[in-house]
Amino acid sequence: MATGDQSWLQYASVAVYRDLRHAALECLGFLSYLWSFRLFGKSYVVERWPGALDLASATRVAIFNHYDRQGVVHDFQRHYVRQLEAAGFAIVFVSNAPRLAPATIDWLTPRCALILRRTNAGKDFGAYKDAIQEIPELARLDRLLLANDSVYGPFHDLAGIVDRMDGEIADVWCITDSWEYRYHLQSYFLLFGRRALENPAFRQFWGSLRYVQNKNWLIFRYEIGLSRRLMSAGLRCRALFAYRDCANAVIEAVQGGRILDNEALSSVQKKFIAAMFGAINAGRPLNGTHFFWDYLIGAMGCPFVKRELLRDNPAGIPFLTYWPKVIQGASGYDTDMILRHLELTLRDRSI
């Protein structure tokens, strides 16, 4: 068989596998969606504590979703809460954890407007939905931030990051976007301006959201679906650290001969960069928060790194052990907060 035929068969096999896998995930997600109709409650909040800040008069609200199996609010999460507070947000802290210790409530109370603990139904999107229902008058807000603890950071002053998210340029901002499956804003940090909050599409989305437990359904129908619905409604959506900017930087570096001819790089690094270049050139979208993590932090000033990247490294990104050096080279963030959490949570893996 000719080499060209072999290449075509290999490509076809990969495409068929991808399509079958996607169909299987869709089927499992749909079953989870059907199961969600058994969840009849309008809210899954089981405990609530008032905070020291006034939610009724706030014009900037941040909903921060927390989860920890032991109910611990770790140092890196506390740092994030402090940054939200310093940025002028009234915080609705919503936890999907099985418990929150009294000492944790005591720490959160002076920094938050409301503290909620809920059953982990619908994961992050379920938490966002229940917390949004707690806001007395959504139309009064100038800005609503949805954030979660699936990242470490912020490495920089969050107030400065939020100030760069100009409401004249976009109605909805995120930190990073993605072209995987369909173009969308990544939901670990979503900032909605007044025009987005007043748009019927925003209320319709959250009103129709079901408490689905399947991760792939949440990604396909809710993370991607939210961006698609908002864009279809005419709202302008923008990422502060866009995928295209990272991808173009890789292309320019390779074509300019600055990377692959660099003798300081190992053969493993060069092979990895060449594979990235090939995927970008072929139009195959990558997970930017994984493949471009060091460029995002070191060159662009991105304030977060995904916990999944350090915990699992599902794409096998090489030389990930340099993460403290990259973060410390770009900011004054205390990377020991990340290390302490990894020491507590990693299994059968070192980083």
N, C-alpha and C positions, 0 to 999 in steps of 0.2 A: 504494500500500500504506500502511495506517495506521502511524503512528509506533510504536504498541504492537506491531504485527506485526513491524516492523523490529527493535525492541529484543529481541523474543523470538527472532527468527532469529539475531541477533548472539550472544545468550547461548547458543543451541543450538549454533551453529558453534564457539564457544569450548569448550563442554563436549565436543563430539565430538572436536575436535583434542586436548584434554587426555586424553581416554580413549584415543585412538589412540596418542598419544605414550607414555602409561603402558604400554600393551600392548606397544609396540615395545621399550621399555626392559626390560620383564619378559622378553621373548623373548631379547634379547641377554644379560641377566643369567643366564637359564637355560642358555644355551649356554656361558657362562663357568663356571657351576657344573658342567656335565658335563665340561668340559675339566679342572676341578680334580681329577678322579679320576685323571688321569695323574700327579699329584704324589703319589708314594707315600710320601715321607719322613715320619717322625713329627715331625721338627723341621728347620727350615731354618737353624739356627745354623751358621755356617761358621768363626767365630773367637770365642774367649772369653778374658777376662782376669779374674782375681780382683781384687776391690776390697779396700780396707783394713777395711771394716766386715763384721761377722759376720752373714750372712744366716740361718744356722741358729738363732740365738737371738733374732732380731728379732720383735717383735710388731706393728710397723707397717712395711709394705713399700709402696713406690711403684714402679710400672713406668712408666718414661718412654720413650716411643717417639720416636726421632729419625730425620729423613731430610734429606739434602742431597746433591745430585748430585755435588758435589766432595768429599764426606766431611768438610766443615767443621762444627764445632760453634761457631755464631756467638755473639756477645755476649748476645743476648736469650735464647738457649737456655741458656747458662751461668748467666745470672741465675736462670732457672727452676730449674735444678739446685741452685743455692745455697739457694733458698727451700725446696725440698723437704728438703734437708739440715737447714736451720734448724728446720723443722717436726717434726723427729724421725723422718723416714722413712729406712729402709734402702733405698737406691735400686738397682733393677735397670735399668741404662741399656741399652736395646736399640735398635740402629741398623739401619735398612734401607738404609744407604748402601753404595756399592760399595767403600769403603775408609775406614779411620780412621787418621790419622797417629799416629806414636809420641808426639809432643808432646801430642796430644789424649788419648791413653791415660794419659799421665803426669798430666795435669790432672784427669782423671776418677777415677783410682784412689783417692786419699785421701777422695773424697766419695761413693763408691759401694760397694755390697756385691758387685756383679757387673756386668761389662760384656760385652755380646754384640753381635756383628755377624752379620747374617743376610741371606740372599737375600730380596729384596722380594717374597715370595709371600704373598698375602692382605693386603698393606698393613698398616694399623694393627691390625686384628683378628688377622691372622696373627702379628704381633709380640707382641700381648698373649697369645695362646695359647701361643707358644713360651716366653715369659718366665714365665708361670704354671707351666709344667711344671718350671721350674728351682727353684721354691720348695720346700724340703725337706718342710715339714709345713704345709699350708694351714690346717688346722683350728686351729693354734696362734695364728694371727693375730687381733688385735683389729680391725685395719683393713687393707684393701688398696685402694690408689689406682691407677687406670689413667689415665694422662695422656699427651698428645702435644703436639708442637710446632706444631700447626695454629693456634695463637693466639700473640699477643704479650702479655707480662705474666709474672707477676702484678704489678699496680700497687700492691698493698697487701701487708702481711705475711701470708704464706700460712698460718702457724700460727694466726692469728686467724680466718681464713676457715674452716679445717678445724674449729676449736673450735666454730664456730657450727653445724656439721653434727651435730646431736644424735642419737645413736643411739636415744634413747628416743622420738623423734618419727618417724624413718624408718630403714629398714634399708639403703637405698641412696640416696645423695645425688649430685646433679650441680650444676654452676654454672647452666646454663640448660636449659629444656625446650622441646619443640616439639609443635605440634598438626598439623604437615604430614603428610599421608597417614594416620597414626595417632598418638595421643599417645605420646611417648617422651622419655626422658632423652637429652640430647646427649652423645656418647661421648668428647668431648675431655677430659673430667674426670669420672670416676666413682669414688665412694668407697663401698666395700662394708664394712658392719659384720659382726660375728661371726655374727649370725643369717642374713644373706644368704650368707656363706661356707659355713655349715653346711647350707644348704638344698640338696637334691639337684638342684634346677633349675639352680643355678649350675654344678655339675660337668657336668651333662648338656649344657648349652649349649656349653661350651668343648670337651667331648669330641666333640660332633657337628659342630663348626665345620670347614668346608672352606677351603682356601686359594684363595679366589675372587679374581680380579683386577678384576672389573667393579664400578665404584664404585656404581652404582645397586643392584646386588644386595647389596652390603655395607650400604647404607643401609636398604633395604627388609627384608632378611632378618636382618641382624645388629644394626645399631644399633637399629632399631625392634623387631626380633625379640627382642633381649635384654630390653628393658623389658617387652614384652608377656608373655614367659615368666616373668619374675620376679614381675610383678603377678598373673599367673594362679596362681602358687604361693603367693599370700597375702602377699608381701613388700611393705612400704610404701616407695614411691619418691617422692622429693621433690626439687624444684629450689630452690636458695637464692635465685635471682633468677627468679621464675616469669613465664612469658609473660603469664598473666592479669593480673598486677599491672601490667605495662607497658601492656597493652591498655586496662585500666581507667583508667590515668592519662591516656592519649590521649583517651578518651571524656569524662572529667571536665573536661579542659582545654578541649576543643572546646565541650562543652555549657555550660561556665561562661563562655564568651566570652573566655577569657584568651589564646587562641592566634590564632584567625583575625581578631580585631579588633586585634591587636598591629601598630601601624604600623611597628615596627622590622623586621618580617619582610618579605621580598621576596615578590613574587607567585609565584615558583617554590616557595618554602618553603610558602606557604599552600596552593598547589595540591597539593603533596606530602602535607601534613598532612590535607587534606580527602580525598584518595584513601585514605590510611591509615584514617581515620575510617570511610569508606564500607565498606572491606574488613572492618574489625573488626565494624562493625554488622551486616554481612551474614553474619558467621560464617565468612569466608574466612581461614584461618590464614596468617600471614605468617612469614617467617624473622626471628625476634625479634633475633638477634645482628646482623642487617643493618639492619632497619628501625628498631629501638629502640636502636641502638648507643650514641648519645650520652646518652640517658636512662639506660640501664643503667650507664654509667660515671660520668656527672656527678651523677645524682640518687640512684641506688641503691647505688653503690659497687662495681659489678661489677669484678673484678680483671683481666679479659681483653678483648681485641678480636680478632676473627677475622682471620687473615692473608688469607683469601680476599676479605674485604670491601675491604681496602686494596689488594690486588694486582689484583683483577678488577672489583670493584663490579658484580656481575652484575645486580643489580636497579636500577642507575642511581640510587643514593641521592644526592641533591643536597648540595652544600657539604661533601663529605667531606674537603676540604683542611683543615678545622678540627680534624682529629684530634689534632694535638699540643697545641693549646690546651685541648681537652676533657680530655685525659689529665693535662696539667700542672695544670689547675685542680682536679683531684680527688685528685692524689697527687704524690709526689716522684719518681716513676719517670723515669729518664733516657730520654726519647723519641729521643735520638740513636741508641740501640741499634736502634730500629725503622728510623730513617731510613737508617742505614748498610746494613742488610740490604736495604731497598727499592732503594737505589742500585745494589746488586750484582745484583738479581734482576729488577726491572721491565723490561718490554719494550714499546715503543710506548705508554707511558702515564706520566703524571706524577702525583704525589700530594703 
